[in-house]
């Protein structure tokens, strides 16, 4: 239901842009493997360069959204 509503809103807006912030050193890996969540990157043992502040990441480790750790999600920005 929620996905259908989101799809409907995006179609009405016309062109939608998705933004993802990362370090330039991560671009090659993203082109090969796609954009992965922090947890998926770590489980796969992939090397990456973080642009996040360590203290913020420690706080985010304790946050859940929809019953899952927030690091199971990829932060994409819709514009």
N, C-alpha and C positions, 0 to 999 in steps of 0.2 A: 504493500500500500504506500509506504513512505517513498520507495523508489519510483513508483508511478507518478506521484505528486512532484517529485524533483524533476523527473524527465519532462513532465508537462510544463513546468516553470521554465526550464532551460530552452525548450522548443519555442515558447512564446517570446523569449528574449532575443532570439536570433543567434547571432554569433556569440559564443561563450569562449573565453580563454581560461585555460588552467595554468596556474603558476606553481612551480615547485622550487624552493630555494635550496641550493647545495653548493659545496665547494667545487671549484672547477676541476680538481683532481678526481672527482667522482663521475664525471661525464662519460668517460670511456666505459666504465662498468655499467652505468645506467643504459647506455646504448646497447650493450650486450645482454643484460639481464633484466632490464626494466627498472622502474622505480619501486623499491621494496621498503617495507617498514623497518624501523630500527631493529626490532626483534628478529625479523626474517634475515636481515643482514648478518646479525650476530650468530644466529643458529647455523647459517650457511658458512660461517667462518670467513666472510668476505672482508677484505681490507677497505676502509673508507676514511675519509677525512671529515671530521665533524666540525660544524660551524657553531654548535650549541655550547652554551655555558654549562660547565660541569654541575654547578649547584642547581641549575634549573632542571637538568636531566635527572638528578637524584630525586627532586620533588616529583617529577613526572612519573618516575618509577612506581610511585604510590597511588597514582590516579587511574581510575577505571572509567570507561565510557561504554555503555550498553553491555556491561558485564565482562568486558575484556580490558586488559591493560592498554593504556593509551599508546604505548609503543608498538602495539599490534597494527596501528593505523598509519597511513601515509598522510602527512599534512599537505593537502592541495588547496590552493586558493582559487575560487571562481570569480571571474570578473566579466 
